[in-house]
Amino acid sequence: MSQRIRSNKARRGRGFTYLWILVLAVSIFLLIYFEQTSLLYILATLGVTILLVVVALADLGGSELSSETMQRSDAHAPGAKSRT
């Protein structure tokens, strides 16, 4: 039953994503059609800035730390071959 609930949430989320894509595409088309390129330029600059902030705040170093920890734990597992 829990799998059914998870799959319904995924479908609902996918539909919401398609709705966002459609709304953004129509709004960009309308901005180009009505020659509001200055507003489109500002929105594009803000979008890129937000994307860069999200990437800058992402914990990319944490993933390297967890992979090193996994490798160490695998090396100490019973039956593991030593590298030396």
N, C-alpha and C positions, 0 to 999 in steps of 0.2 A: 504494500500500500504506500509506503514512503517513497518508493521509486516512481509511482504514478504521480504523486504530489510534486516531486522534483522535476519530472518531465513537463508537467503543466506549467510550472514556474518558468522553465527554460523557454517554452513556447510563448508565454506571455511576454517575457523579456525580449525575445526575438522580434515580436510584433511591435513592441515599443521602440526598439532600435530602428526598424524599418520606417516607423512613423517619423522619428527624428530625422532620418536621412531624407525622407520626402519633404518635410517642412523646410529643412535647410536648403535643399536643392531648389525648391520653389522660391524661397526668399532670395537666394543668390541670383536666380534667373530674373526675378523682378527688379533687383537692384541694378543688374546689367541693362535690362530693358529700359528702365527709366533713367539711365545714365547717371546713377548715383555712385560713381566709381570712388569718390572720396570717402564715402561711408563704407564701401566695400573694402577699401584699403585699410581703414582704421580697424574694421572688424578682423581682417586677416592678420594685421599686426598684433592685435590683442590675442588672437587664437594661437599664434606662434609663440608669443610670450608665455601664455599659460602652459602650453606644451613644454617649453623649456624649463619652467618652474617645476612642473610635475616630474620631469626627468631628473632635475637637480636634486629634488627631495627624495627620490626613490632610493631604497636601501640596497644598492647594488653590491656593496661590500659585504653585506650579511650573507648573500648567497655563496660567495667564495668561502667564507668562514664555515658555513654549514657543510659545504662539499669537502673541505679539508677534514672536518670532524668525522664525516662519514668514511673517508678513506682511512683515517686512523683506526676507527672502530672495526673496519673490515680487515685491517692488517692484524689485529689482535684476536680475530675470530678463530675458534678452534678449526684446525684443518687448513688454515690459510698458509700459502707458501710465502717464505720470506724472500725479499728482493736481494739479499746479500749472497 
